[in-house]
Structure formats: C-alpha cells, structure tokens
Amino acid sequence: MENKPFIFGVATAGDNFTDREKETERLLLNFRYGVNTVLISPRRWGKTSLVQKVCRLAQSDELKVVYLDIFSCRSEQDFYDAFAVAVLKQTSSKLDEWLENVKLFLSRITPKISMSIDPMKDFSISLEMNSKSNDIDEILHLPEKIAQKKGCNIVVCIDEFQQIAEFKDSKTFQKRLRSVWQLQKSVSYCLFGSKKHLMNELFEKKSYPFYKFGDTIYLSKIGTRDWIEYICRRFEVTGKQIPEELAEKICQRVDNHSSYVQQLAWLVWVHTDNVATEQDLETAYQDIIDQNTPLFEKQTESLTTYQMNFLRAVIDGVHSEFTTQEVLHKYQLGSSANVSILKRALVKKELIEIDKCQVVIPDPVMVVWLKQELER
C-alpha cells in the first residue's frame, strides 16, 4: 500500500508531521527535566501527534515514557486498571520483569492477569482491591517505585485526561491523584485531552485540585507559511504540483485548522491530474462539506430553537453583547438569563468556544455548512 500524502483523523508522524518546532522543544525539555505539563487546545489541532512525537524523541535508558489513553475509562477502577497496565507494560521489556514488578509493587492487591499468545503485546490486568487508601495509593505510586528500582526517570502521558471529570465524586479522585503525584521525585506527568472546555475547567479554576499543576502549553494554529511549504512538498513527492497561491487558499478556506488542512489538501490532491487548479479546490471543498454533513446533522439535530438562533447570531458576526435588547429581539434569544444558559449548553456540546470574551464557532467547515442550512 502506498503512503498517503496527507493524513487526517488519526495521529500523524514522520513526513506527515509539520512544524511545531517550538512546542516540540519545550515539551521535550519538560520531559527531560521532570516538569509536569498540561497541554490545552481545541479538538483536532494535533495534540496527540505532538505528544507521541516527543515520546519517541525522549525515550531512552535513562528516561522511560508511558503513554495511555483513558477515553474508555468510566470510573476510578477503570483508570487504575489502565494506569497499572500501561506503567507495567511500557517500563518492562520482558515478561518475567513485569510479573516481578507486580509481585514487588502491588503486594496488597491481587491482580487477575490474562494474556494472549504474545503476552508482551497483549495482556490485561484486573485489580482486586478495596476502598482502602493504601491499596489505591499503591497503584499511583507504581511508576515512582519502578523508576527508583531501575535508576531512571519516567514520564506518564495521559490522553483524554478530561475524562476524569465524568467520574463519580470526581473532585475527591482528583485530590487523591494530585496528593500522590506532586510528591514524586522521579516521575512527571503530561496531561492533555480533546475537550478544551473541560480541560480549562480542570486546570484553570482555583477551586480544582489540579490548578497550577505544571507548565501549561496552549497549542496555537500552525502558521500559513509552514502549511504552504508542507502542502507543496507533499504534492511534489507524489509527482503532482500545486501553486503556492492555491496551497494558501486551502489554509484560508479552513482557517488553518490542522485536521481540515490535511483533509482538504488530500481531496484537492485526489482531484488533481498533474497541476492543481481552482476548480480542483472548489470541487474538493464541496466534498469536505458533504463528507462532514452527517456528523454536523447529528451534532445539531437535538438543538432547541433558542440554541439554533444563538448559532445564527454568531454566524452573522455577533460575538459578544448578546444581552442587548437589539440582539435579544433580532435573534429571539429570550431573556438575558437565557443567554447564559444557551452559552453553557453550547460550550458543553463543543459547538462554541469562549475566546477572550468572544463567542466563536471553532469548526470552520461547520460554519459554512450552518450558513447553507440556515439560508434554506
């Protein structure tokens, strides 16, 4: 199978990863010097790709990197299972080594272990533990104990970290994590996730346990110049050409949104015979709208009339002062109190974001689709 020139919808690596030199350097230094890191950005801006790249660069005999995704975790128990498996599996190179670590460091807990033909690639652990804090802390102390035994440092990277906000009695759980993690000397943490509003809440509110936990990195958009060079290069290595002006228009059409730039560039490439044209771009752009229409329909089908009216106002250029009589009346938003309710609901649904007191729709393709729908 030939390598695809543009990758979207999954984490990218190698030639498909572009720019992020400053963020890569900063994150790599944090890993090497044991600085806890919180990475925040809107969905599909390349957080996972960035962290996975730095994991590969940082991994060494002196620095072990553990990576886990907790999106499927629905409880503390799920988290502890996933955490223990990831730490054991990714800090050991031999089956007998991680079995020994289970006996040494999880002595209070009786783990149920199941494995496939290749146990180093596929095994699971279910932990039989009670609610005693000592048993729970034994899990959380696991990376620190392994690091001390091996004489190395460990970085634990946790993707979809905002998932812990959905756990029962989440604040108590968060307090437990921080109380243990902040005292560890040989282990640091990189915490990131795809729901920006929840990540902001976890790490920016003073009343939350993870407030000021570490170095917070707000991921920005990749610059147009970097995208142009990348798009032109990817066309060229596949025997096709695209003018720089057209590559720039790809970026403009999707507001430099990382995943959409890759997707639109791919669709233009698909329609291009030899040299990309304006018509190729127009056809590709309609393709990207059509391909995302089922998702947009699902995201908006349950919205109330008030919520749709609010989105209409944002599309028309209203980004603040929604409670003025003129805006309330023109867009039929109800009362001033109702505006606050609408904002909270739409932020939770990830259909809008509040950026420097300005309300924006973060998905540039959805904006165009909504305009088309509302004009019908």
Backbone hydrogen bonds, N-H to C=O, Kabsch-Sander energy under -0.5 kcal/mol:
donor,donor_aa,acceptor,acceptor_aa,energy
16,N,13,A,-1.9
17,F,14,G,-1.8
18,T,16,N,-0.5
24,T,20,R,-2.7
25,E,21,E,-2.5
26,R,22,K,-2.4
27,L,23,E,-2.6
28,L,24,T,-2.5
29,L,25,E,-2.2
30,N,26,R,-2.0
31,F,27,L,-2.3
32,R,28,L,-2.4
33,Y,29,L,-2.2
34,G,31,F,-0.9
35,V,30,N,-2.7
36,N,34,G,-0.5
37,T,189,Y,-3.2
38,V,215,D,-2.6
39,L,191,L,-2.3
40,I,38,V,-0.6
40,I,217,I,-2.8
45,W,42,P,-0.9
50,L,46,G,-2.2
51,V,47,K,-2.7
52,Q,48,T,-2.7
53,K,49,S,-2.0
54,V,50,L,-2.3
55,C,51,V,-2.5
56,R,52,Q,-1.8
57,L,53,K,-1.9
58,A,54,V,-2.5
59,Q,55,C,-1.8
60,S,63,L,-2.7
64,K,153,N,-2.8
66,V,155,V,-3.3
68,L,157,C,-2.5
70,I,68,L,-0.5
70,I,159,D,-2.1
73,C,70,I,-1.5
79,F,75,S,-2.0
80,Y,76,E,-2.8
81,D,77,Q,-2.3
82,A,78,D,-2.5
83,F,79,F,-3.1
84,A,80,Y,-2.6
85,V,81,D,-2.4
86,A,82,A,-2.3
87,V,83,F,-2.4
88,L,84,A,-2.7
89,K,85,V,-2.8
90,Q,86,A,-2.4
91,T,87,V,-0.9
98,W,94,K,-1.7
99,L,95,L,-1.8
100,E,96,D,-2.0
101,N,97,E,-2.1
102,V,98,W,-1.9
103,K,99,L,-1.9
104,L,100,E,-2.6
105,F,101,N,-2.8
106,L,102,V,-1.7
109,I,106,L,-1.0
110,T,128,E,-1.3
112,K,126,S,-3.3
113,I,111,P,-0.7
114,S,124,S,-2.1
116,S,122,D,-2.2
121,K,118,D,-1.6
122,D,118,D,-1.7
124,S,114,S,-2.7
126,S,112,K,-2.4
128,E,110,T,-1.5
128,E,126,S,-0.6
129,M,127,L,-1.1
136,I,132,K,-1.7
137,D,133,S,-3.1
138,E,134,N,-1.5
139,I,135,D,-0.9
139,I,136,I,-0.8
140,L,136,I,-1.6
141,H,137,D,-2.4
142,L,139,I,-1.1
145,K,141,H,-2.2
146,I,142,L,-2.3
147,A,143,P,-2.5
148,Q,144,E,-2.2
149,K,145,K,-2.2
150,K,146,I,-2.5
151,G,147,A,-1.3
152,C,147,A,-2.1
153,N,62,E,-2.6
154,I,186,S,-2.6
155,V,64,K,-2.4
156,V,188,S,-2.6
157,C,66,V,-3.8
157,C,155,V,-0.6
158,I,156,V,-0.5
158,I,190,C,-2.7
159,D,68,L,-2.8
159,D,157,C,-0.6
161,F,158,I,-0.6
161,F,192,F,-2.5
163,Q,160,E,-1.9
164,I,161,F,-1.9
165,A,162,Q,-1.8
166,E,163,Q,-1.8
167,F,164,I,-1.2
170,S,167,F,-0.9
173,F,169,D,-1.6
174,Q,170,S,-2.9
175,K,171,K,-2.3
176,R,172,T,-1.9
177,L,173,F,-2.3
178,R,174,Q,-2.6
179,S,175,K,-2.6
180,V,176,R,-1.5
181,W,177,L,-2.9
182,Q,178,R,-2.5
183,L,180,V,-1.1
184,Q,181,W,-1.3
188,S,154,I,-2.2
190,C,156,V,-2.4
191,L,37,T,-2.9
192,F,158,I,-2.1
193,G,39,L,-0.7
196,K,194,S,-0.8
199,M,195,K,-2.3
200,N,196,K,-2.8
201,E,197,H,-1.7
202,L,198,L,-2.5
203,F,199,M,-2.0
204,E,200,N,-2.2
205,K,201,E,-1.0
208,Y,205,K,-1.8
211,Y,208,Y,-1.8
212,K,203,F,-1.0
213,F,210,F,-1.4
215,D,36,N,-2.9
216,T,214,G,-0.6
217,I,38,V,-3.3
217,I,215,D,-0.6
218,Y,216,T,-0.6
219,L,40,I,-2.2
219,L,217,I,-0.8
222,I,256,N,-0.5
227,W,223,G,-2.0
228,I,224,T,-2.8
229,E,225,R,-2.1
230,Y,226,D,-2.1
231,I,227,W,-3.2
232,C,228,I,-2.5
233,R,229,E,-2.0
234,R,230,Y,-2.4
235,F,231,I,-2.1
236,E,232,C,-2.2
237,V,233,R,-2.2
238,T,234,R,-0.5
238,T,235,F,-1.0
239,G,236,E,-1.8
240,K,235,F,-2.4
241,Q,274,N,-2.6
247,A,243,P,-2.0
248,E,244,E,-2.3
249,K,245,E,-1.6
250,I,246,L,-1.7
251,C,247,A,-1.5
252,Q,248,E,-2.3
253,R,249,K,-2.7
254,V,250,I,-1.1
255,D,252,Q,-1.2
256,N,251,C,-2.4
257,H,254,V,-2.1
258,S,256,N,-0.5
259,S,44,R,-1.5
261,V,257,H,-2.8
262,Q,258,S,-2.0
263,Q,259,S,-2.3
264,L,260,Y,-3.2
265,A,261,V,-2.5
266,W,262,Q,-2.0
267,L,263,Q,-2.2
268,V,264,L,-2.5
269,W,265,A,-2.5
270,V,266,W,-2.4
271,H,267,L,-1.7
272,T,268,V,-1.0
272,T,269,W,-0.6
276,A,241,Q,-2.7
281,L,277,T,-1.7
282,E,278,E,-2.5
283,T,279,Q,-2.6
284,A,280,D,-2.3
285,Y,281,L,-2.6
286,Q,282,E,-1.9
287,D,283,T,-1.8
288,I,284,A,-2.2
289,I,285,Y,-1.6
290,D,286,Q,-2.6
291,Q,287,D,-2.9
292,N,288,I,-1.3
293,T,289,I,-1.0
296,F,292,N,-2.5
297,E,293,T,-2.9
298,K,294,P,-1.9
299,Q,295,L,-2.2
300,T,296,F,-1.5
301,E,297,E,-1.7
303,L,300,T,-1.6
308,M,304,T,-2.3
309,N,305,T,-2.4
310,F,306,Y,-2.0
311,L,307,Q,-2.1
312,R,308,M,-2.2
313,A,309,N,-1.9
314,V,310,F,-2.0
315,I,311,L,-2.5
316,D,312,R,-1.9
317,G,314,V,-1.6
318,V,313,A,-2.6
319,H,317,G,-0.7
324,T,321,E,-1.1
328,L,324,T,-2.8
329,H,325,Q,-2.3
330,K,326,E,-2.7
331,Y,327,V,-2.3
332,Q,329,H,-0.5
333,L,328,L,-1.7
334,G,328,L,-0.5
339,V,335,S,-1.2
340,S,336,S,-1.1
341,I,337,A,-1.4
342,L,338,N,-2.6
343,K,339,V,-2.5
344,R,340,S,-2.2
345,A,341,I,-2.3
346,L,342,L,-2.5
347,V,343,K,-2.4
348,K,344,R,-2.2
349,K,345,A,-1.5
350,E,347,V,-1.5
351,L,346,L,-2.5
352,I,346,L,-1.1
353,E,360,V,-2.6
355,D,353,E,-0.7
355,D,358,Q,-3.3
356,K,354,I,-0.6
358,Q,355,D,-1.2
359,V,319,H,-3.0
360,V,353,E,-2.6
367,V,363,D,-1.7
368,V,364,P,-1.2
369,W,365,V,-2.3
370,L,366,M,-3.2
371,K,367,V,-2.1
372,Q,368,V,-2.0
373,E,369,W,-2.4
374,L,370,L,-3.0
375,E,371,K,-1.4
376,R,372,Q,-0.5
376,R,373,E,-0.9
